[in-house]
Amino acid sequence: MKTRNIKTVIGAFTASIFLMGCSGILDEQPRSSYDPSFFETEQGVEGGITALYAHLRYIYGQGYYLNNCETGTDEYTYGWSADSNYKNADLSGVGELNASTCRADVLWGQAFSAINTASAVIEYGSAAGVDESLTAEANFFRAFDYFLLVQTFGGVPLDLGAGELKFNISATRTSTRNTVPEVYTKAIFPDLLVAIENLPTTQRVTGGVTKALASLILAKAYLTYGWWLENPNNIATYPTCDRTDPDGHDAAWYFQQAYNYATDVIDNPGPYSLQETFYDVNVGSNDRNSECMLYADHTEDSEYYDGSSHSYNTGSSPGNFAVWMVTMNYTLLRSSLTTDWASGFESVKREAAQAYGRPWSCMAPTIGAITETFADKTYDSRYDGTFVTTFRANWTKDSNYADVEFVYNANNLKVYPGDAILTFLDEQPDVEIDYSNSVYKSNLGVGVIPGEASFVVGPNEISRRRYPNLWKIGTYRTDNNGGLGQPNGGITRPFPAVKFSEVYLIAAEAAVKGATTTTGKTARELVNVLRARAGVWRWDNNGNEEKIADYSAEMMAATPETIDIKYILDERSREFFGEGYRWQDLVRTQMWKELASTYEIGPAVDNDGDHSRATFTRTIEDYMYLRPIPQSQLDGMEMTDAEKDAYQNPGY
């Protein structure tokens, strides 16, 4: 760990991957190190760029990085099986977030190597005689990684040992951080402008970067920097500097640029478009659709390509395992083979399917996320298209139980394969839910209401132990062959990093911040594009049946006439819940403390009859708006203690 982090600061060496031929796919092969002459060849340029795509797998779909981006927000808290990784991030008094425990180390440990590779392609690639459109992909990735870093840590080093934005080949155990304005104006903005100028309109390879993608990221960077300049809550930055722009622009100028670039993407989307329904965006059978602009790719066809076992993954990158963290242990559910409940039966078995997968139970959604963010569960399809709220019998997919015709469930009613074993209710029912389980030993502390064969949980009784799973990034396999498949293997789906839908919310947020809007693109009109789509249903995910309905008119009518930042954040949560956006959204807008300082959830152990929800308070200090530089990084530096203290963000 120490050696890796030293190298990522100075960017000395990176695992290289080759891009072969013009087949339209990325064919990856390991290489131990780079030197300048390697990048002066076409093979070297293609290899370096392919490495940049591959490095996304070490960030997106990495479960501990998802924890860093979600736990401690209004979306997620720690779950029943959480260890210190999650409790530290929750800031609710059960752990401590510091330089040794913060899982932002995932980003720090990967981004600088990729930045160094990108710098090599940019610096030496012209000697290979390749088209500028190819090296522009390196400009995009260097800006993309610096943008992630500056949002997370504040100012970070532009000099990795060989000069600012230069390729470095020798280990350097010292480092100097640049300021936030320097990172934006020297690295992020110039690289993205070059990328926009030279990237193609259409993708060079499947999932390749384009002009529209670079424009969207530039719009978001302008928006974020505008917020940083404005600094509405007077939160300190680091390294310490004045909140002034070296180019002489104010926050309003950057908000306007964000709006302009975002709306230009809407008008000139290239190969991207919104899917017809929210369900279509996230269903596994429709991966790599036109709304997914950038993703950490995975495939069911090749473990070698994924770098991860498809039958058993220990929870490590480059495997995709993020959804395990937010999956409750549904396999604890019990039905019965007999009416006296003398023999409990596991009626929902672990399955490699989008609703199920491997249940690590490390992160749980807050009650407020379910009841307030997704208050509308009738017209708005995004709740149904985000969560698993119905857990269905699948025991016959296990060959050992294929002959079991039915089992007894709630109220001693029979349930058959495919029937609901547990349902998380959309609303609290009028009748009282009986959670005593004196007769029905269902385990997991679920309840019963009269006449229902499915056990139930009301939204007010969601706990750290039982909660809706996150369906949208769940396991999807086509090789189960009618059985349970390989639920413990790395997820073979691409993990989304950027979606086209975000451009509407970027433009809307910029408009709320005062950007002059054009006809048809006010904040309300932009938000309503997504809300109208959310009102269109073609499939009831949790009902497991076709649902043809169009509530777009109702959805648009319910949108406030005046949109504010909190409403934008609510819409962002409804669109991107659990995908890793939330902490950055709350930090950018400086709304983290206001929206996430308290939350409600039920207890961690609640199968003993205790179903009371409690309010938890988080201590969110201003200094926490920056994550700490990883301690392992500091330990590997040959600098004095005073220099290391000055390198670290204040408060840590």
Buried (B, 14 or more C-beta within 10 A) or exposed (E): EBEBBBBBBBBBBBBBBBBBEEEEBBEBEEBEEBEEEBBBBEEBBBBBBBBBBBBBBBBBBBBBBBBBBBBBBBBBBBBBBBEEBBBBBBBBEBBEBEBBBBBBBBBBBBBBBBBBBBBBBBBBBBBBEBEEBBBBBBBBBBBBBBBBBBBBBBBBBBBBBBEEBBBBBEBBEEBEBBBBBBBBBBBBBBBBBBBBEBBBEEBBBEBBBBBBBBBBBBBBBBBBBBBBBBEEEEBBBBBEBEBEBEEEBEBBBBBBBBBBBBBBBBEEBBBBEBBEBBBBBBBBEBBEBBBBBBBBBBBBEEBEBBBBBBEEBEBBBBBBBBBBBBBBBBBBBBBBBEEEBEEBBBBBBBBBBBBBBBBBBBBBBBBBBBBEBBBBBEBBBBBBBBBBBBBBBBBBBBEEBEEBEBBBBBBBEEBEBEBBBBBBBBEEBEEEBBBEBEBBBBBBBBBBBEEBBBBBBBBBBBBBBBBBBBBBBBBBBEEBEEBBBBBBBBBBBBBBBBBBBBBBBBBBBBBBBBBEBEEEBBBBBBBBBBBBBBBBBBBBBBEEEEBEEEBBEBBBEBBEEEBEBEBBBBBBBBBBBBBBBBBBBBBBBBBBBBBBBEBBBBBBEBBEEEBEBEEBEBEBEBBBBBBBBBBBBBBBBEBEEEBBEBBBBBBB
